[in-house]
Amino acid sequence: MQNFKIKVEDDGPVIDELERLLKIQGEDILYTIPTYPTGRTLSVEKRKRLVDLSVKYGFLLVADEVYQLQSVPHVTRPPPIFTFDEHDTVLALGDFPKNKIVHCLAHRSSELAS
Protein backbone atom coordinates (compact mmCIF):
# COMPACT_ATOMS: atom_id res chain seq x y z
CA MET A 1 0.00 0.00 0.00
CA GLN A 2 1.24 3.44 -0.89
CA ASN A 3 0.33 6.64 0.93
CA PHE A 4 0.24 9.99 -0.79
CA LYS A 5 -0.67 13.50 0.24
CA ILE A 6 -2.78 15.99 -1.65
CA LYS A 7 -3.74 19.57 -0.90
CA VAL A 8 -6.85 20.19 1.18
CA GLU A 9 -9.32 23.07 0.98
CA ASP A 10 -11.94 24.06 3.57
CA ASP A 11 -14.41 21.53 2.14
CA GLY A 12 -11.97 18.67 1.59
CA PRO A 13 -9.22 17.51 -0.76
CA VAL A 14 -8.46 19.16 -4.08
CA ILE A 15 -10.25 16.60 -6.24
CA ASP A 16 -8.50 17.61 -9.49
CA GLU A 17 -5.13 16.93 -7.84
CA LEU A 18 -6.39 13.58 -6.60
CA GLU A 19 -7.53 12.65 -10.10
CA ARG A 20 -4.14 13.66 -11.52
CA LEU A 21 -2.46 11.24 -9.10
CA LEU A 22 -4.95 8.49 -9.92
CA LYS A 23 -4.17 8.86 -13.63
CA ILE A 24 -0.44 8.53 -12.94
CA GLN A 25 -0.36 5.65 -10.49
CA GLY A 26 -3.89 4.29 -9.98
CA GLU A 27 -5.00 2.84 -6.66
CA ASP A 28 -7.01 -0.14 -5.42
CA ILE A 29 -8.25 1.57 -2.25
CA LEU A 30 -8.71 5.17 -1.18
CA TYR A 31 -9.27 5.78 2.54
CA THR A 32 -10.87 9.00 3.71
CA ILE A 33 -12.39 10.46 6.87
CA PRO A 34 -15.06 12.77 5.41
CA THR A 35 -16.30 14.26 8.69
CA TYR A 36 -14.02 15.58 11.42
CA PRO A 37 -14.87 16.18 15.09
CA THR A 38 -13.97 19.86 14.66
CA GLY A 39 -16.98 20.36 12.40
CA ARG A 40 -15.00 20.44 9.13
CA THR A 41 -16.50 18.12 6.58
CA LEU A 42 -16.31 17.16 2.92
CA SER A 43 -18.86 19.04 0.86
CA VAL A 44 -21.65 17.15 -0.89
CA GLU A 45 -20.04 17.99 -4.24
CA LYS A 46 -16.69 16.50 -3.20
CA ARG A 47 -18.37 13.41 -1.73
CA LYS A 48 -20.10 12.82 -5.07
CA ARG A 49 -16.88 13.43 -7.01
CA LEU A 50 -14.99 10.92 -4.87
CA VAL A 51 -17.66 8.31 -5.62
CA ASP A 52 -17.47 9.20 -9.33
CA LEU A 53 -13.68 8.78 -9.27
CA SER A 54 -14.01 5.40 -7.56
CA VAL A 55 -16.21 4.26 -10.45
CA LYS A 56 -14.03 5.82 -13.15
CA TYR A 57 -10.73 4.42 -11.81
CA GLY A 58 -12.06 1.21 -10.27
CA PHE A 59 -10.91 1.59 -6.68
CA LEU A 60 -12.70 0.84 -3.42
CA LEU A 61 -13.54 4.05 -1.57
CA VAL A 62 -13.30 3.39 2.17
CA ALA A 63 -15.09 6.15 4.05
CA ASP A 64 -14.46 6.18 7.79
CA GLU A 65 -17.71 7.78 8.94
CA VAL A 66 -16.91 7.47 12.64
CA TYR A 67 -17.76 11.14 13.33
CA GLN A 68 -20.82 11.36 11.06
CA LEU A 69 -23.36 11.08 13.88
CA GLN A 70 -21.60 13.38 16.35
CA SER A 71 -23.32 16.72 16.59
CA VAL A 72 -21.43 19.99 16.41
CA PRO A 73 -23.29 23.23 17.19
CA HIS A 74 -24.27 25.22 14.09
CA VAL A 75 -23.03 22.52 11.70
CA THR A 76 -25.34 20.54 9.43
CA ARG A 77 -23.61 17.38 8.30
CA PRO A 78 -24.03 16.29 4.67
CA PRO A 79 -25.22 12.72 4.02
CA PRO A 80 -22.62 9.95 4.35
CA ILE A 81 -20.63 9.15 1.20
CA PHE A 82 -22.29 5.72 1.12
CA THR A 83 -25.61 7.35 0.17
CA PHE A 84 -24.16 8.47 -3.18
CA ASP A 85 -22.90 4.98 -4.11
CA GLU A 86 -24.84 3.48 -7.00
CA HIS A 87 -22.02 1.28 -8.34
CA ASP A 88 -20.92 -0.70 -5.28
CA THR A 89 -17.59 1.07 -4.88
CA VAL A 90 -17.98 2.48 -1.34
CA LEU A 91 -17.31 0.79 1.97
CA ALA A 92 -18.50 2.88 4.93
CA LEU A 93 -17.02 2.31 8.38
CA GLY A 94 -18.48 3.57 11.62
CA ASP A 95 -18.78 2.77 15.28
CA PHE A 96 -21.11 2.92 18.23
CA PRO A 97 -19.60 5.38 20.72
CA LYS A 98 -18.29 3.91 23.97
CA ASN A 99 -19.06 0.32 22.86
CA LYS A 100 -15.91 -0.57 20.91
CA ILE A 101 -18.10 -2.03 18.18
CA VAL A 102 -17.36 -1.19 14.57
CA HIS A 103 -19.86 -1.60 11.76
CA CYS A 104 -19.39 -1.71 8.03
CA LEU A 105 -21.88 -0.86 5.26
CA ALA A 106 -21.45 -1.98 1.67
CA HIS A 107 -23.76 -2.97 -1.14
CA ARG A 108 -21.56 -6.02 -1.76
CA SER A 109 -21.27 -7.06 1.89
CA SER A 110 -21.66 -10.77 1.07
CA GLU A 111 -18.63 -10.55 -1.24
CA LEU A 112 -16.59 -8.67 1.35
CA ALA A 113 -17.34 -11.28 4.02
CA SER A 114 -15.78 -14.10 2.01
C-alpha positions as CSV (number, residue, x, y, z in Angstrom):
1,M,0.0,0.0,0.0
2,Q,1.2,3.4,-0.9
3,N,0.3,6.6,0.9
4,F,0.2,10.0,-0.8
5,K,-0.7,13.5,0.2
6,I,-2.8,16.0,-1.6
7,K,-3.7,19.6,-0.9
8,V,-6.8,20.2,1.2
9,E,-9.3,23.1,1.0
10,D,-11.9,24.1,3.6
11,D,-14.4,21.5,2.1
12,G,-12.0,18.7,1.6
13,P,-9.2,17.5,-0.8
14,V,-8.5,19.2,-4.1
15,I,-10.2,16.6,-6.2
16,D,-8.5,17.6,-9.5
17,E,-5.1,16.9,-7.8
18,L,-6.4,13.6,-6.6
19,E,-7.5,12.7,-10.1
20,R,-4.1,13.7,-11.5
21,L,-2.5,11.2,-9.1
22,L,-5.0,8.5,-9.9
23,K,-4.2,8.9,-13.6
24,I,-0.4,8.5,-12.9
25,Q,-0.4,5.6,-10.5
26,G,-3.9,4.3,-10.0
27,E,-5.0,2.8,-6.7
28,D,-7.0,-0.1,-5.4
29,I,-8.2,1.6,-2.3
30,L,-8.7,5.2,-1.2
31,Y,-9.3,5.8,2.5
32,T,-10.9,9.0,3.7
33,I,-12.4,10.5,6.9
34,P,-15.1,12.8,5.4
35,T,-16.3,14.3,8.7
36,Y,-14.0,15.6,11.4
37,P,-14.9,16.2,15.1
38,T,-14.0,19.9,14.7
39,G,-17.0,20.4,12.4
40,R,-15.0,20.4,9.1
41,T,-16.5,18.1,6.6
42,L,-16.3,17.2,2.9
43,S,-18.9,19.0,0.9
44,V,-21.6,17.1,-0.9
45,E,-20.0,18.0,-4.2
46,K,-16.7,16.5,-3.2
47,R,-18.4,13.4,-1.7
48,K,-20.1,12.8,-5.1
49,R,-16.9,13.4,-7.0
50,L,-15.0,10.9,-4.9
51,V,-17.7,8.3,-5.6
52,D,-17.5,9.2,-9.3
53,L,-13.7,8.8,-9.3
54,S,-14.0,5.4,-7.6
55,V,-16.2,4.3,-10.4
56,K,-14.0,5.8,-13.1
57,Y,-10.7,4.4,-11.8
58,G,-12.1,1.2,-10.3
59,F,-10.9,1.6,-6.7
60,L,-12.7,0.8,-3.4
61,L,-13.5,4.1,-1.6
62,V,-13.3,3.4,2.2
63,A,-15.1,6.2,4.1
64,D,-14.5,6.2,7.8
65,E,-17.7,7.8,8.9
66,V,-16.9,7.5,12.6
67,Y,-17.8,11.1,13.3
68,Q,-20.8,11.4,11.1
69,L,-23.4,11.1,13.9
70,Q,-21.6,13.4,16.4
71,S,-23.3,16.7,16.6
72,V,-21.4,20.0,16.4
73,P,-23.3,23.2,17.2
74,H,-24.3,25.2,14.1
75,V,-23.0,22.5,11.7
76,T,-25.3,20.5,9.4
77,R,-23.6,17.4,8.3
78,P,-24.0,16.3,4.7
79,P,-25.2,12.7,4.0
80,P,-22.6,9.9,4.3
81,I,-20.6,9.1,1.2
82,F,-22.3,5.7,1.1
83,T,-25.6,7.3,0.2
84,F,-24.2,8.5,-3.2
85,D,-22.9,5.0,-4.1
86,E,-24.8,3.5,-7.0
87,H,-22.0,1.3,-8.3
88,D,-20.9,-0.7,-5.3
89,T,-17.6,1.1,-4.9
90,V,-18.0,2.5,-1.3
91,L,-17.3,0.8,2.0
92,A,-18.5,2.9,4.9
93,L,-17.0,2.3,8.4
94,G,-18.5,3.6,11.6
95,D,-18.8,2.8,15.3
96,F,-21.1,2.9,18.2
97,P,-19.6,5.4,20.7
98,K,-18.3,3.9,24.0
99,N,-19.1,0.3,22.9
100,K,-15.9,-0.6,20.9
101,I,-18.1,-2.0,18.2
102,V,-17.4,-1.2,14.6
103,H,-19.9,-1.6,11.8
104,C,-19.4,-1.7,8.0
105,L,-21.9,-0.9,5.3
106,A,-21.4,-2.0,1.7
107,H,-23.8,-3.0,-1.1
108,R,-21.6,-6.0,-1.8
109,S,-21.3,-7.1,1.9
110,S,-21.7,-10.8,1.1
111,E,-18.6,-10.5,-1.2
112,L,-16.6,-8.7,1.4
113,A,-17.3,-11.3,4.0
114,S,-15.8,-14.1,2.0
